[in-house]
Amino acid sequence: MDIAFIGLGNMGSGMAANLVKAGHGVRAFDLNAEAVERAVLAGATKAGSLTEACRDAAAVVTMLPAGQHVRAVYAEVFSLAPPTALLIDCSTIDVDTARAVETDAAGKGFAMVDAPVSGGVAAANGGTLTFMVGGSDDAFKRAEAILSAMGKAVIHAGVAGAGQAAKICNNMLLAITMIGTCEAFGLAEKLGLGHQVFFDIASKASGQNWSLTSYCPVPGPVPSSPANRDYQPGFAAALMLKDLTLAMQAAEMTSADTPLGAKAHALYDALCAQGHAGQDFSYMMERIRRGA
Ligand code: NAD
């Protein structure tokens, strides 16, 4: 299938490479020429413009930084791609923008889904992302065939925007469990409990959670976690702050009560303001340990 892939950054480059591996013809476009060259090395065809990428495409996949980029790119895609093309936005953006762009797409006769991902750069490179998809049943089925080449799970969350809704709720929960896990290790340290013994107990007791057992914020118990490599991301604190900001906007719009989400947002805001935006989000451990 001929697929236009727009946005070949940290995530998009690995995703596009996996589409190539699955046998698709990928036309790569990014504002950054180096990103396009990387995609070409992975087997994609260089597109010199959005027009070139979208011409006669059977599908358009986007992996862009934020809502404004998604709006701007699709405003052009609508007049460049054939209306038979399936449009798949994998970026993490606000629910309202996702719904608005998908409404515009439907008005122009396109099928479109929002399909944000869980899993970082390693999962994008390894083809093991989890996709949360919003859109009609028919559009989901068409998207699933493409997304399964880039992920280990493709889940239909509901109508347009539901993928983004699932993504921000999941990441708000992740931020809260990460901070809670850091607090527990911080208190355990003060009480003289070693990291490993606390891990061994909590991972088999009711405190068990993903932030503890798969992404442990102290070095030692989970060798693959970023804490073992000086908190190099992984998933940068800046990206967690972005997702928490989207969650807080959604909470305000829907009058949802999210006191722990608000606290998590304030803590990640402070961590980023202290110069740690580029470190892994589990670096929260150091902030909790310092107490400020
Ligand atoms: P990135 O900044 O590395 O890549 C984005 C790419 O989009 C860049 O190469 C940029 O040049 C390109 N771009 C921007 N505007 C464009 C335009 N108008 N036309 C063409 N290209 C354009 O970002 P990333 O880390 O790859 O993240 C992409 C999305 O995935 C974000 O929404 C992010 O929140 C989400 N996400 C990231 C991670 C992660 O660990 N990095 C994990 C899950 C989800």
py3Dmol code that shows the C-alpha trace and the ligand (Angstrom):
import py3Dmol

protein = """\
ATOM      1  CA  MET A   1       0.000   0.000   0.000  1.00  0.00           C
ATOM      2  CA  ASP A   2       1.284   3.534  -0.761  1.00  0.00           C
ATOM      3  CA  ILE A   3       1.431   5.427   2.510  1.00  0.00           C
ATOM      4  CA  ALA A   4       2.356   9.091   3.035  1.00  0.00           C
ATOM      5  CA  PHE A   5       4.158   9.444   6.387  1.00  0.00           C
ATOM      6  CA  ILE A   6       4.355  12.996   7.765  1.00  0.00           C
ATOM      7  CA  GLY A   7       6.502  13.753  10.845  1.00  0.00           C
ATOM      8  CA  LEU A   8       9.615  11.574  11.093  1.00  0.00           C
ATOM      9  CA  GLY A   9      10.960  12.641  14.468  1.00  0.00           C
ATOM     10  CA  ASN A  10      11.874  10.478  17.472  1.00  0.00           C
ATOM     11  CA  MET A  11       8.740   8.360  17.116  1.00  0.00           C
ATOM     12  CA  GLY A  12       7.812   8.698  13.435  1.00  0.00           C
ATOM     13  CA  SER A  13      11.196   7.513  12.115  1.00  0.00           C
ATOM     14  CA  GLY A  14      10.903   4.057  13.725  1.00  0.00           C
ATOM     15  CA  MET A  15       7.207   3.780  12.861  1.00  0.00           C
ATOM     16  CA  ALA A  16       7.847   4.571   9.182  1.00  0.00           C
ATOM     17  CA  ALA A  17      10.705   2.039   9.113  1.00  0.00           C
ATOM     18  CA  ASN A  18       8.339  -0.660  10.402  1.00  0.00           C
ATOM     19  CA  LEU A  19       5.796   0.146   7.675  1.00  0.00           C
ATOM     20  CA  VAL A  20       8.598  -0.323   5.135  1.00  0.00           C
ATOM     21  CA  LYS A  21       9.541  -3.656   6.743  1.00  0.00           C
ATOM     22  CA  ALA A  22       5.901  -4.773   6.435  1.00  0.00           C
ATOM     23  CA  GLY A  23       6.113  -4.221   2.675  1.00  0.00           C
ATOM     24  CA  HIS A  24       4.369  -0.857   2.327  1.00  0.00           C
ATOM     25  CA  GLY A  25       5.616   1.843  -0.009  1.00  0.00           C
ATOM     26  CA  VAL A  26       6.295   4.775   2.341  1.00  0.00           C
ATOM     27  CA  ARG A  27       6.634   8.352   1.084  1.00  0.00           C
ATOM     28  CA  ALA A  28       8.349  10.350   3.811  1.00  0.00           C
ATOM     29  CA  PHE A  29       7.869  14.067   4.425  1.00  0.00           C
ATOM     30  CA  ASP A  30       9.134  16.239   7.273  1.00  0.00           C
ATOM     31  CA  LEU A  31      10.061  19.925   7.515  1.00  0.00           C
ATOM     32  CA  ASN A  32      13.441  18.696   8.733  1.00  0.00           C
ATOM     33  CA  ALA A  33      15.486  17.393   5.770  1.00  0.00           C
ATOM     34  CA  GLU A  34      17.698  15.228   8.029  1.00  0.00           C
ATOM     35  CA  ALA A  35      14.628  13.382   9.307  1.00  0.00           C
ATOM     36  CA  VAL A  36      13.616  12.611   5.715  1.00  0.00           C
ATOM     37  CA  GLU A  37      17.142  11.345   4.929  1.00  0.00           C
ATOM     38  CA  ARG A  38      16.967   8.997   7.945  1.00  0.00           C
ATOM     39  CA  ALA A  39      13.680   7.603   6.636  1.00  0.00           C
ATOM     40  CA  VAL A  40      15.202   7.107   3.181  1.00  0.00           C
ATOM     41  CA  LEU A  41      18.044   5.089   4.756  1.00  0.00           C
ATOM     42  CA  ALA A  42      15.350   2.881   6.303  1.00  0.00           C
ATOM     43  CA  GLY A  43      13.831   2.237   2.874  1.00  0.00           C
ATOM     44  CA  ALA A  44      11.247   5.021   2.480  1.00  0.00           C
ATOM     45  CA  THR A  45      10.978   7.225  -0.608  1.00  0.00           C
ATOM     46  CA  LYS A  46      11.800  10.902  -0.154  1.00  0.00           C
ATOM     47  CA  ALA A  47       8.896  13.321  -0.680  1.00  0.00           C
ATOM     48  CA  GLY A  48      10.095  16.875  -1.325  1.00  0.00           C
ATOM     49  CA  SER A  49       6.732  18.339  -0.303  1.00  0.00           C
ATOM     50  CA  LEU A  50       3.423  17.456   1.301  1.00  0.00           C
ATOM     51  CA  THR A  51       1.942  17.480  -2.203  1.00  0.00           C
ATOM     52  CA  GLU A  52       4.415  14.843  -3.377  1.00  0.00           C
ATOM     53  CA  ALA A  53       3.832  12.687  -0.282  1.00  0.00           C
ATOM     54  CA  CYS A  54       0.032  12.721  -0.565  1.00  0.00           C
ATOM     55  CA  ARG A  55      -0.338  12.257  -4.323  1.00  0.00           C
ATOM     56  CA  ASP A  56      -2.351   9.045  -4.969  1.00  0.00           C
ATOM     57  CA  ALA A  57      -1.698   7.834  -1.387  1.00  0.00           C
ATOM     58  CA  ALA A  58      -3.907   5.033  -0.064  1.00  0.00           C
ATOM     59  CA  ALA A  59      -3.293   6.269   3.490  1.00  0.00           C
ATOM     60  CA  VAL A  60      -1.753   9.276   5.241  1.00  0.00           C
ATOM     61  CA  VAL A  61      -0.115   8.748   8.659  1.00  0.00           C
ATOM     62  CA  THR A  62       0.927  11.746  10.773  1.00  0.00           C
ATOM     63  CA  MET A  63       3.170  11.817  13.875  1.00  0.00           C
ATOM     64  CA  LEU A  64       3.449  15.505  14.748  1.00  0.00           C
ATOM     65  CA  PRO A  65       4.289  17.430  17.931  1.00  0.00           C
ATOM     66  CA  ALA A  66       0.947  19.053  18.890  1.00  0.00           C
ATOM     67  CA  GLY A  67      -2.586  20.098  17.914  1.00  0.00           C
ATOM     68  CA  GLN A  68      -1.613  23.186  15.911  1.00  0.00           C
ATOM     69  CA  HIS A  69       0.684  21.119  13.666  1.00  0.00           C
ATOM     70  CA  VAL A  70      -2.057  18.538  13.101  1.00  0.00           C
ATOM     71  CA  ARG A  71      -4.591  21.247  12.159  1.00  0.00           C
ATOM     72  CA  ALA A  72      -2.140  22.935   9.777  1.00  0.00           C
ATOM     73  CA  VAL A  73      -1.020  19.724   8.040  1.00  0.00           C
ATOM     74  CA  TYR A  74      -4.554  18.312   7.544  1.00  0.00           C
ATOM     75  CA  ALA A  75      -5.841  21.669   6.228  1.00  0.00           C
ATOM     76  CA  GLU A  76      -3.461  20.962   3.312  1.00  0.00           C
ATOM     77  CA  VAL A  77      -3.843  17.164   3.177  1.00  0.00           C
ATOM     78  CA  PHE A  78      -7.594  17.557   2.532  1.00  0.00           C
ATOM     79  CA  SER A  79      -6.858  19.143  -0.833  1.00  0.00           C
ATOM     80  CA  LEU A  80      -3.811  16.986  -1.695  1.00  0.00           C
ATOM     81  CA  ALA A  81      -4.794  13.368  -0.940  1.00  0.00           C
ATOM     82  CA  PRO A  82      -7.436  11.433  -2.886  1.00  0.00           C
ATOM     83  CA  PRO A  83     -10.682  11.213  -0.826  1.00  0.00           C
ATOM     84  CA  THR A  84     -10.301   7.409  -0.823  1.00  0.00           C
ATOM     85  CA  ALA A  85      -7.195   7.794   1.359  1.00  0.00           C
ATOM     86  CA  LEU A  86      -7.531   6.752   5.001  1.00  0.00           C
ATOM     87  CA  LEU A  87      -6.207   9.465   7.353  1.00  0.00           C
ATOM     88  CA  ILE A  88      -4.493   8.308  10.576  1.00  0.00           C
ATOM     89  CA  ASP A  89      -3.199  10.821  13.126  1.00  0.00           C
ATOM     90  CA  CYS A  90      -0.922   9.156  15.709  1.00  0.00           C
ATOM     91  CA  SER A  91       0.173  12.407  17.435  1.00  0.00           C
ATOM     92  CA  THR A  92      -0.866  13.105  21.037  1.00  0.00           C
ATOM     93  CA  ILE A  93      -3.157  16.146  20.873  1.00  0.00           C
ATOM     94  CA  ASP A  94      -6.210  17.577  22.662  1.00  0.00           C
ATOM     95  CA  VAL A  95      -9.537  15.803  22.238  1.00  0.00           C
ATOM     96  CA  ASP A  96     -11.261  18.909  20.816  1.00  0.00           C
ATOM     97  CA  THR A  97      -8.733  19.389  18.028  1.00  0.00           C
ATOM     98  CA  ALA A  98      -8.897  15.668  17.176  1.00  0.00           C
ATOM     99  CA  ARG A  99     -12.697  15.840  16.945  1.00  0.00           C
ATOM    100  CA  ALA A 100     -12.639  19.091  14.929  1.00  0.00           C
ATOM    101  CA  VAL A 101     -10.119  17.772  12.382  1.00  0.00           C
ATOM    102  CA  GLU A 102     -12.040  14.488  12.054  1.00  0.00           C
ATOM    103  CA  THR A 103     -15.306  16.404  11.503  1.00  0.00           C
ATOM    104  CA  ASP A 104     -13.599  18.459   8.777  1.00  0.00           C
ATOM    105  CA  ALA A 105     -12.228  15.257   7.234  1.00  0.00           C
ATOM    106  CA  ALA A 106     -15.693  13.668   7.146  1.00  0.00           C
ATOM    107  CA  GLY A 107     -17.072  16.843   5.520  1.00  0.00           C
ATOM    108  CA  LYS A 108     -14.528  16.376   2.707  1.00  0.00           C
ATOM    109  CA  GLY A 109     -15.426  12.685   2.320  1.00  0.00           C
ATOM    110  CA  PHE A 110     -12.389  11.200   4.117  1.00  0.00           C
ATOM    111  CA  ALA A 111     -12.376   8.391   6.677  1.00  0.00           C
ATOM    112  CA  MET A 112     -10.117   9.407   9.576  1.00  0.00           C
ATOM    113  CA  VAL A 113      -9.031   8.046  12.950  1.00  0.00           C
ATOM    114  CA  ASP A 114      -7.091   9.430  15.904  1.00  0.00           C
ATOM    115  CA  ALA A 115      -4.591   6.754  16.962  1.00  0.00           C
ATOM    116  CA  PRO A 116      -2.228   8.034  19.686  1.00  0.00           C
ATOM    117  CA  VAL A 117       0.313   5.605  21.057  1.00  0.00           C
ATOM    118  CA  SER A 118       1.547   4.258  24.343  1.00  0.00           C
ATOM    119  CA  GLY A 119       5.212   3.244  24.395  1.00  0.00           C
ATOM    120  CA  GLY A 120       8.226   5.427  23.756  1.00  0.00           C
ATOM    121  CA  VAL A 121      10.992   5.520  21.151  1.00  0.00           C
ATOM    122  CA  ALA A 122      12.109   1.933  21.873  1.00  0.00           C
ATOM    123  CA  ALA A 123       8.573   0.650  21.205  1.00  0.00           C
ATOM    124  CA  ALA A 124       8.313   2.790  18.049  1.00  0.00           C
ATOM    125  CA  ASN A 125      11.583   1.305  16.781  1.00  0.00           C
ATOM    126  CA  GLY A 126      10.685  -2.223  17.848  1.00  0.00           C
ATOM    127  CA  GLY A 127       7.140  -2.176  16.419  1.00  0.00           C
ATOM    128  CA  THR A 128       5.621  -2.811  19.849  1.00  0.00           C
ATOM    129  CA  LEU A 129       3.498   0.310  20.360  1.00  0.00           C
ATOM    130  CA  THR A 130      -0.053   0.193  21.726  1.00  0.00           C
ATOM    131  CA  PHE A 131      -2.496   2.204  19.590  1.00  0.00           C
ATOM    132  CA  MET A 132      -5.707   3.660  21.066  1.00  0.00           C
ATOM    133  CA  VAL A 133      -8.010   4.396  18.182  1.00  0.00           C
ATOM    134  CA  GLY A 134     -10.992   6.735  17.851  1.00  0.00           C
ATOM    135  CA  GLY A 135     -13.243   6.603  14.792  1.00  0.00           C
ATOM    136  CA  SER A 136     -16.000   4.638  13.058  1.00  0.00           C
ATOM    137  CA  ASP A 137     -15.992   0.807  13.003  1.00  0.00           C
ATOM    138  CA  ASP A 138     -15.197   0.820   9.322  1.00  0.00           C
ATOM    139  CA  ALA A 139     -12.334   3.328   9.627  1.00  0.00           C
ATOM    140  CA  PHE A 140     -10.961   1.356  12.599  1.00  0.00           C
ATOM    141  CA  LYS A 141     -10.870  -1.894  10.590  1.00  0.00           C
ATOM    142  CA  ARG A 142      -9.008  -0.180   7.758  1.00  0.00           C
ATOM    143  CA  ALA A 143      -6.575   1.479  10.189  1.00  0.00           C
ATOM    144  CA  GLU A 144      -5.950  -1.735  12.134  1.00  0.00           C
ATOM    145  CA  ALA A 145      -4.433  -3.384   9.072  1.00  0.00           C
ATOM    146  CA  ILE A 146      -1.832  -0.592   8.849  1.00  0.00           C
ATOM    147  CA  LEU A 147      -1.243   0.065  12.557  1.00  0.00           C
ATOM    148  CA  SER A 148      -0.618  -3.599  13.370  1.00  0.00           C
ATOM    149  CA  ALA A 149       2.658  -3.332  11.401  1.00  0.00           C
ATOM    150  CA  MET A 150       3.848  -0.773  13.994  1.00  0.00           C
ATOM    151  CA  GLY A 151       2.407  -2.125  17.237  1.00  0.00           C
ATOM    152  CA  LYS A 152       1.657  -5.061  19.464  1.00  0.00           C
ATOM    153  CA  ALA A 153      -1.898  -3.919  20.270  1.00  0.00           C
ATOM    154  CA  VAL A 154      -4.472  -1.879  18.343  1.00  0.00           C
ATOM    155  CA  ILE A 155      -7.549  -1.101  20.434  1.00  0.00           C
ATOM    156  CA  HIS A 156     -10.766   0.567  19.302  1.00  0.00           C
ATOM    157  CA  ALA A 157     -11.566   3.119  22.040  1.00  0.00           C
ATOM    158  CA  GLY A 158     -14.775   4.515  20.469  1.00  0.00           C
ATOM    159  CA  VAL A 159     -15.839   7.421  18.255  1.00  0.00           C
ATOM    160  CA  ALA A 160     -13.613  10.241  16.955  1.00  0.00           C
ATOM    161  CA  GLY A 161     -11.451  11.655  19.768  1.00  0.00           C
ATOM    162  CA  ALA A 162     -11.818   8.562  21.975  1.00  0.00           C
ATOM    163  CA  GLY A 163      -8.224   7.488  21.280  1.00  0.00           C
ATOM    164  CA  GLN A 164      -6.939  10.840  22.565  1.00  0.00           C
ATOM    165  CA  ALA A 165      -9.284  10.637  25.563  1.00  0.00           C
ATOM    166  CA  ALA A 166      -7.882   7.190  26.471  1.00  0.00           C
ATOM    167  CA  LYS A 167      -4.313   8.402  26.018  1.00  0.00           C
ATOM    168  CA  ILE A 168      -4.565  11.404  28.356  1.00  0.00           C
ATOM    169  CA  CYS A 169      -6.496   9.465  31.026  1.00  0.00           C
ATOM    170  CA  ASN A 170      -3.864   6.700  30.896  1.00  0.00           C
ATOM    171  CA  ASN A 171      -0.960   9.130  31.155  1.00  0.00           C
ATOM    172  CA  MET A 172      -2.563  11.067  34.013  1.00  0.00           C
ATOM    173  CA  LEU A 173      -2.810   7.739  35.864  1.00  0.00           C
ATOM    174  CA  LEU A 174       0.804   6.913  34.949  1.00  0.00           C
ATOM    175  CA  ALA A 175       2.034  10.271  36.338  1.00  0.00           C
ATOM    176  CA  ILE A 176       0.143   9.724  39.575  1.00  0.00           C
ATOM    177  CA  THR A 177       1.431   6.164  40.058  1.00  0.00           C
ATOM    178  CA  MET A 178       4.985   7.287  39.251  1.00  0.00           C
ATOM    179  CA  ILE A 179       4.861  10.072  41.835  1.00  0.00           C
ATOM    180  CA  GLY A 180       3.295   7.708  44.386  1.00  0.00           C
ATOM    181  CA  THR A 181       6.020   5.136  43.725  1.00  0.00           C
ATOM    182  CA  CYS A 182       8.729   7.817  44.161  1.00  0.00           C
ATOM    183  CA  GLU A 183       7.132   8.927  47.430  1.00  0.00           C
ATOM    184  CA  ALA A 184       7.055   5.341  48.718  1.00  0.00           C
ATOM    185  CA  PHE A 185      10.759   4.819  47.899  1.00  0.00           C
ATOM    186  CA  GLY A 186      11.571   8.213  49.470  1.00  0.00           C
ATOM    187  CA  LEU A 187       9.811   7.292  52.724  1.00  0.00           C
ATOM    188  CA  ALA A 188      11.293   3.768  52.671  1.00  0.00           C
ATOM    189  CA  GLU A 189      14.786   5.316  52.431  1.00  0.00           C
ATOM    190  CA  LYS A 190      14.111   7.558  55.447  1.00  0.00           C
ATOM    191  CA  LEU A 191      12.863   4.523  57.392  1.00  0.00           C
ATOM    192  CA  GLY A 192      16.014   2.558  56.573  1.00  0.00           C
ATOM    193  CA  LEU A 193      14.424   0.082  54.115  1.00  0.00           C
ATOM    194  CA  GLY A 194      16.687  -0.866  51.201  1.00  0.00           C
ATOM    195  CA  HIS A 195      15.453  -0.345  47.638  1.00  0.00           C
ATOM    196  CA  GLN A 196      15.583  -4.023  46.731  1.00  0.00           C
ATOM    197  CA  VAL A 197      13.795  -5.279  49.834  1.00  0.00           C
ATOM    198  CA  PHE A 198      11.042  -2.687  49.493  1.00  0.00           C
ATOM    199  CA  PHE A 199      10.721  -3.561  45.785  1.00  0.00           C
ATOM    200  CA  ASP A 200      10.541  -7.302  46.552  1.00  0.00           C
ATOM    201  CA  ILE A 201       7.744  -6.714  49.049  1.00  0.00           C
ATOM    202  CA  ALA A 202       5.697  -3.996  47.271  1.00  0.00           C
ATOM    203  CA  SER A 203       5.877  -5.774  43.895  1.00  0.00           C
ATOM    204  CA  LYS A 204       4.142  -8.769  45.517  1.00  0.00           C
ATOM    205  CA  ALA A 205       1.821  -6.725  47.734  1.00  0.00           C
ATOM    206  CA  SER A 206      -1.039  -4.310  47.099  1.00  0.00           C
ATOM    207  CA  GLY A 207       1.315  -1.444  46.147  1.00  0.00           C
ATOM    208  CA  GLN A 208       2.220  -3.284  42.931  1.00  0.00           C
ATOM    209  CA  ASN A 209       1.950  -1.091  39.821  1.00  0.00           C
ATOM    210  CA  TRP A 210       3.643  -0.619  36.421  1.00  0.00           C
ATOM    211  CA  SER A 211       5.768   2.366  37.535  1.00  0.00           C
ATOM    212  CA  LEU A 212       7.241   0.115  40.231  1.00  0.00           C
ATOM    213  CA  THR A 213       7.674  -3.220  38.457  1.00  0.00           C
ATOM    214  CA  SER A 214       8.417  -2.177  34.844  1.00  0.00           C
ATOM    215  CA  TYR A 215       9.863   1.321  35.198  1.00  0.00           C
ATOM    216  CA  CYS A 216      11.270   1.434  38.721  1.00  0.00           C
ATOM    217  CA  PRO A 217      12.410   5.025  39.568  1.00  0.00           C
ATOM    218  CA  VAL A 218      15.423   3.896  41.654  1.00  0.00           C
ATOM    219  CA  PRO A 219      18.429   2.060  40.180  1.00  0.00           C
ATOM    220  CA  GLY A 220      18.747  -1.677  40.795  1.00  0.00           C
ATOM    221  CA  PRO A 221      15.490  -3.611  40.957  1.00  0.00           C
ATOM    222  CA  VAL A 222      14.510  -3.232  37.256  1.00  0.00           C
ATOM    223  CA  PRO A 223      17.755  -3.110  35.220  1.00  0.00           C
ATOM    224  CA  SER A 224      16.060  -1.761  32.054  1.00  0.00           C
ATOM    225  CA  SER A 225      14.552   1.291  33.784  1.00  0.00           C
ATOM    226  CA  PRO A 226      15.974   4.796  33.039  1.00  0.00           C
ATOM    227  CA  ALA A 227      17.053   5.172  36.699  1.00  0.00           C
ATOM    228  CA  ASN A 228      19.930   2.812  35.806  1.00  0.00           C
ATOM    229  CA  ARG A 229      21.254   5.151  33.099  1.00  0.00           C
ATOM    230  CA  ASP A 230      21.155   8.526  34.803  1.00  0.00           C
ATOM    231  CA  TYR A 231      17.488   9.054  33.928  1.00  0.00           C
ATOM    232  CA  GLN A 232      18.087   9.413  30.186  1.00  0.00           C
ATOM    233  CA  PRO A 233      14.654   9.079  28.510  1.00  0.00           C
ATOM    234  CA  GLY A 234      12.649   6.847  27.953  1.00  0.00           C
ATOM    235  CA  PHE A 235       9.772   9.245  28.216  1.00  0.00           C
ATOM    236  CA  ALA A 236      10.937  12.791  28.883  1.00  0.00           C
ATOM    237  CA  ALA A 237       9.465  14.863  31.734  1.00  0.00           C
ATOM    238  CA  ALA A 238       8.523  17.526  29.127  1.00  0.00           C
ATOM    239  CA  LEU A 239       6.293  15.016  27.289  1.00  0.00           C
ATOM    240  CA  MET A 240       4.636  13.952  30.535  1.00  0.00           C
ATOM    241  CA  LEU A 241       3.999  17.629  31.312  1.00  0.00           C
ATOM    242  CA  LYS A 242       2.468  18.063  27.845  1.00  0.00           C
ATOM    243  CA  ASP A 243       0.088  15.114  28.405  1.00  0.00           C
ATOM    244  CA  LEU A 244      -0.842  16.322  31.907  1.00  0.00           C
ATOM    245  CA  THR A 245      -1.588  19.779  30.491  1.00  0.00           C
ATOM    246  CA  LEU A 246      -3.948  18.165  27.956  1.00  0.00           C
ATOM    247  CA  ALA A 247      -5.559  16.149  30.774  1.00  0.00           C
ATOM    248  CA  MET A 248      -6.059  19.265  32.906  1.00  0.00           C
ATOM    249  CA  GLN A 249      -7.610  21.157  29.959  1.00  0.00           C
ATOM    250  CA  ALA A 250      -9.992  18.244  29.381  1.00  0.00           C
ATOM    251  CA  ALA A 251     -10.827  18.059  33.111  1.00  0.00           C
ATOM    252  CA  GLU A 252     -11.662  21.763  33.162  1.00  0.00           C
ATOM    253  CA  MET A 253     -13.849  21.517  30.061  1.00  0.00           C
ATOM    254  CA  THR A 254     -15.788  18.545  31.421  1.00  0.00           C
ATOM    255  CA  SER A 255     -15.838  19.674  35.103  1.00  0.00           C
ATOM    256  CA  ALA A 256     -14.139  16.394  36.094  1.00  0.00           C
ATOM    257  CA  ASP A 257     -12.627  16.405  39.578  1.00  0.00           C
ATOM    258  CA  THR A 258      -8.926  15.478  39.228  1.00  0.00           C
ATOM    259  CA  PRO A 259      -7.122  16.704  42.377  1.00  0.00           C
ATOM    260  CA  LEU A 260      -4.222  14.237  42.050  1.00  0.00           C
ATOM    261  CA  GLY A 261      -3.920  14.960  38.330  1.00  0.00           C
ATOM    262  CA  ALA A 262      -3.665  18.684  39.172  1.00  0.00           C
ATOM    263  CA  LYS A 263      -0.973  17.990  41.779  1.00  0.00           C
ATOM    264  CA  ALA A 264       0.920  15.771  39.325  1.00  0.00           C
ATOM    265  CA  HIS A 265       0.746  18.580  36.752  1.00  0.00           C
ATOM    266  CA  ALA A 266       2.135  21.106  39.281  1.00  0.00           C
ATOM    267  CA  LEU A 267       4.987  18.741  40.254  1.00  0.00           C
ATOM    268  CA  TYR A 268       6.009  18.016  36.632  1.00  0.00           C
ATOM    269  CA  ASP A 269       5.727  21.729  35.810  1.00  0.00           C
ATOM    270  CA  ALA A 270       8.162  22.481  38.654  1.00  0.00           C
ATOM    271  CA  LEU A 271      10.520  19.631  37.630  1.00  0.00           C
ATOM    272  CA  CYS A 272      10.679  20.976  34.059  1.00  0.00           C
ATOM    273  CA  ALA A 273      11.122  24.580  35.262  1.00  0.00           C
ATOM    274  CA  GLN A 274      14.117  23.395  37.323  1.00  0.00           C
ATOM    275  CA  GLY A 275      15.883  22.364  34.111  1.00  0.00           C
ATOM    276  CA  HIS A 276      14.956  18.657  34.000  1.00  0.00           C
ATOM    277  CA  ALA A 277      12.514  18.723  31.062  1.00  0.00           C
ATOM    278  CA  GLY A 278      14.840  16.526  28.994  1.00  0.00           C
ATOM    279  CA  GLN A 279      15.311  13.863  31.644  1.00  0.00           C
ATOM    280  CA  ASP A 280      13.108  10.844  32.033  1.00  0.00           C
ATOM    281  CA  PHE A 281       9.838  11.440  33.894  1.00  0.00           C
ATOM    282  CA  SER A 282      10.996   8.993  36.607  1.00  0.00           C
ATOM    283  CA  TYR A 283      13.566  11.668  37.580  1.00  0.00           C
ATOM    284  CA  MET A 284      10.691  12.801  39.808  1.00  0.00           C
ATOM    285  CA  MET A 285      12.469  10.506  42.306  1.00  0.00           C
ATOM    286  CA  GLU A 286      15.254  13.074  42.755  1.00  0.00           C
ATOM    287  CA  ARG A 287      12.782  15.914  43.309  1.00  0.00           C
ATOM    288  CA  ILE A 288      10.850  13.940  45.892  1.00  0.00           C
ATOM    289  CA  ARG A 289      14.117  12.999  47.623  1.00  0.00           C
ATOM    290  CA  ARG A 290      15.212  16.661  47.723  1.00  0.00           C
ATOM    291  CA  GLY A 291      11.772  17.705  48.909  1.00  0.00           C
ATOM    292  CA  ALA A 292      11.525  20.643  46.490  1.00  0.00           C
TER     293      ALA A 292
END
"""
ligand_1 = """\
44
NAD
P 9.501 15.010 17.445
O 9.509 16.463 17.753
O 10.751 14.207 17.610
O 8.979 14.769 15.939
C 7.988 15.536 15.322
C 8.390 15.739 13.864
O 7.346 16.451 13.197
C 9.664 16.569 13.697
O 10.608 15.844 12.928
C 9.178 17.835 12.977
O 10.132 18.379 12.090
C 7.958 17.325 12.254
N 7.012 18.368 11.874
C 6.507 19.377 12.637
N 5.647 20.126 11.916
C 5.612 19.575 10.670
C 4.915 19.912 9.478
N 4.089 20.953 9.411
N 5.117 19.136 8.397
C 5.966 18.074 8.433
N 6.659 17.715 9.547
C 6.481 18.466 10.641
O 8.309 14.391 18.353
P 8.120 12.855 18.787
O 8.850 12.586 20.049
O 8.355 11.993 17.593
O 6.560 12.866 19.169
C 5.540 12.919 18.183
C 4.193 12.786 18.875
O 4.160 11.534 19.570
C 3.919 13.869 19.911
O 2.579 14.243 19.821
C 4.241 13.178 21.237
O 3.510 13.728 22.324
C 3.807 11.755 20.935
N 4.475 10.717 21.741
C 5.828 10.762 21.929
C 6.443 9.765 22.697
C 7.942 9.783 22.927
O 8.430 9.031 23.789
N 8.711 10.594 22.197
C 5.680 8.725 23.242
C 4.305 8.670 23.000
C 3.716 9.683 22.231
"""
view = py3Dmol.view(width=600, height=400)
view.addModel(protein, "pdb")
view.setStyle({"model": 0}, {"cartoon": {"style": "trace"}})
view.addModel(ligand_1, "xyz")
view.setStyle({"model": 1}, {"stick": {}})
view.zoomTo()
view.show()
